[in-house]
Amino acid sequence: MINDWEKFLYYQEEPFGSASAYAQYKVYELAKHQGIKVLLDGQGADEILAGYTRYYKWYWQELFQKRKLVRSKELKAAGEMGVEETFTFKNIIASLVPDIASVILERQYLVNALRHEDLTKDFIRLQSKEAYYATPTNFNLNGVLYFNTCIHGLEELLRIADRNSMAHGRETRLPFLSHELVTFIFSLPPHFKIRNAWTKWILRQAMTDKLPADIVWRKKKVGFEPPQKEWMQDSRVQDMIHEAKKKLVNEKILNPAVITRSPIPNNPHEAASYDWRYLAAAAYF
């Protein structure tokens, strides 16, 4: 990992949130070595077909707003499936007064970001002039899917993939983002995306006779998960993180106290994976 890290950073040109980006870089490198010029990529399926668990609450809020939540039995089905997402009083408020909920969400995300204890006051003051957090225009399932597909979310993943594939001269095809398919999917009502607590419902139905049942009806979603936590336990990576923190302290971005804190190994998509982000950010100073 250490040997070609700088080369990978050169192609990305900006920080990234997890080690998944580096793992993808290595996939394209392997494709080049094996003479594979074109690869299929499933990106976009989760965004247009509600593949992430965070989309449950948006669907439930929409059903509640339409007075269909209890009758739909979606909460019961989710509980039986082991879904950990919950529908609380906050979701009820968001259903009834989405405009107010939007303002609260924007403020909450900004406050949490700007109050991070590792950041210096000067950096927070500077970023508060530029920082913003947008929310979906429509507080329903299709609204948030459109938001993540076209405005905030998917574009970052596509940029990373484009940089990684072009670094090795490979071409990526994205069948789920065919504009005809995307247009069709967004024309469908939400119960074609989530039904009986199954995400990507229409895709599962379409693949029932084409793939094994244990693939089509798999409950647990497995992301692109490299062994980031294991890598972060390596003494060489920990040394890199320590040097990265020192650099960000010198740039007056982080408080000096972070240098005394040992790196905390985290999996790629854990919310508190700050040390990996510091490693990525410091490379561009």
Stockholm file with secondary structure:
# STOCKHOLM 1.0

chainA/1-285         MINDWEKFLYYQEEPFGSASAYAQYKVYELAKHQGIKVLLDGQGADEILAGYTRYYKWYWQELFQKRKLVRSKELKAAGEMGVEETFTFKNIIASLVPDIASVILERQYLVNALRHEDLTKDFIRLQSKEAYYATPTNFNLNGVLYFNTCIHGLEELLRIADRNSMAHGRETRLPFLSHELVTFIFSLPPHFKIRNAWTKWILRQAMTDKLPADIVWRKKKVGFEPPQKEWMQDSRVQDMIHEAKKKLVNEKILNPAVITRSPIPNNPHEAASYDWRYLAAAAYF
#=GR chainA/1-285 SS CCTTHHHHHHHHCSCCSSTHHHHHHHHHHHHHHTTCCEEECCTTHHHHHTCSTTHHHHHHHHHHHTTCHHHHTHHHHHHHHTCCCCCCHHHHHHHHCHHHHHHHHHHHHHHHHHTCTTBCHHHHHHHHTTCCCCCCSSCSHHHHHHIIIIISSHHHHHHHHHHHHHHTTCEEECGGGCHHHHHHHHTSCGGGTSBTTBTTHHHHHHHTTTSCHHHHTCCSCCCCCCCHHHHHTSHHHHHHHHHHHHHHHHTTSBCGGGGGSCCCCCCTTCTTCHHHHHHHHHTTC
#=GC SS_cons         CCTTHHHHHHHHCSCCSSTHHHHHHHHHHHHHHTTCCEEECCTTHHHHHTCSTTHHHHHHHHHHHTTCHHHHTHHHHHHHHTCCCCCCHHHHHHHHCHHHHHHHHHHHHHHHHHTCTTBCHHHHHHHHTTCCCCCCSSCSHHHHHHIIIIISSHHHHHHHHHHHHHHTTCEEECGGGCHHHHHHHHTSCGGGTSBTTBTTHHHHHHHTTTSCHHHHTCCSCCCCCCCHHHHHTSHHHHHHHHHHHHHHHHTTSBCGGGGGSCCCCCCTTCTTCHHHHHHHHHTTC
//
